[in-house]
Amino acid sequence: MSDRARLWESAEWLPQVDKFNNYYVNSELGIEADLSKTKKLALRSYVTDSFNNEPAAGKKRNDLTWVTAIAYKF
């Protein structure tokens, strides 16, 4: 991207040890851009998704979250 912007992603698969068909998948995708030349202030926006293959009764399988924030680094 540039020296003032960053893009990241991560994913993890967490199976139940004795039953691999029951698992969680957590993922994140984000972007961050510096708002100052000192790189201490940044605008950050990211999406996280948590997927449960076998949720409890009455619960949804996916939980999607979108966060936008101002970050201060010290």
Buried (B, 14 or more C-beta within 10 A) or exposed (E): EEEEEBEEEEEEEEEEEEEEEEBBBBBBBBBBBBBEEEEEEBBBEBBBBBBBEEEEEEEEEEEEEEEEEEEEEE
